[in-house]
Amino acid sequence: MRCTPPDDPGTETKKILTGPPFYLPEFEESYRYIIDEYNVEPKEIAIFMPCAVRKPYSASPSHQLIRSIIGQVLKPEQYHIVIFGTCGIVPAELEEMYPYAHYQYMLGKCKDKKTLDDFLKIETERVAGYLTKTKDCYKYRIGYCIGLFRQALVQGSEQSGVPIDMVLPSRDLINKVIEEGDCIFEEGSLSMNEYLGEFCDSLIRFRNSH
């Protein structure tokens, strides 16, 4: 299995990319590799998680918390983690592939409306492309995301016609966090105990009912 696109620059020449990655040609080329060439192994459940500041994504404290919950509820052979966001969309097993482990950017700090609008448009299209490619690979799809990432996942689902069976945190819980207003970001963080607790409980109910 080849895990690098044809034009991967090689270990010694890889550099840290800065600026909004969704504009960069490296990310479009790698996205096209995943869509056009990469074989996604079929699994019962796809779980879509946002990308993280720390690379590789699995080293992120928030990802470790989320993965721990998933691992406690589901068997490894049941699910496939898919990372999406400013990186585009990438199967988690390719997280060290260039350029996914080689960029620094935080969308949450961006205040420029055009950049945010561009992100939503570009990411919606990339999510839709991946959902279309993998429509027969998964039986169920679960998203764990907030903010613009959540919007892109939902809109990508609508654009592709491929449903997301469950999107968490629930809107009611997000609204509660916003109302309390004691977080750095309006909707808080996915690593918050409130969100993680609901995620765990919802996964258990989903597992038991399917």
Sequence and secondary structure as in RCSB ss.txt:
>XXXX:A:sequence
MRCTPPDDPGTETKKILTGPPFYLPEFEESYRYIIDEYNVEPKEIAIFMPCAVRKPYSASPSHQLIRSIIGQVLK
PEQYHIVIFGTCGIVPAELEEMYPYAHYQYMLGKCKDKKTLDDFLKIETERVAGYLTKTKDCYKYRIGYCIGLFR
QALVQGSEQSGVPIDMVLPSRDLINKVIEEGDCIFEEGSLSMNEYLGEFCDSLIRFRNSH
>XXXX:A:secstr
   S TT   GGG   EES GGGSHHHHHHHHHHHHT     EEEEEEEE  SSSSGGGSHHHHHHHHHHHHHS 
GGGEEEEEEETTEEEEGGGTTSTTTTSEE  GGG   HHHHHHHHHHHHHHHHHHHHHTTTTEEEEEEE  HHHH
HHHHHHHHHHT   SEEES HHHHHHHHHH  SSSTT  TTSHHHHHHHHHHHHHHHHH 
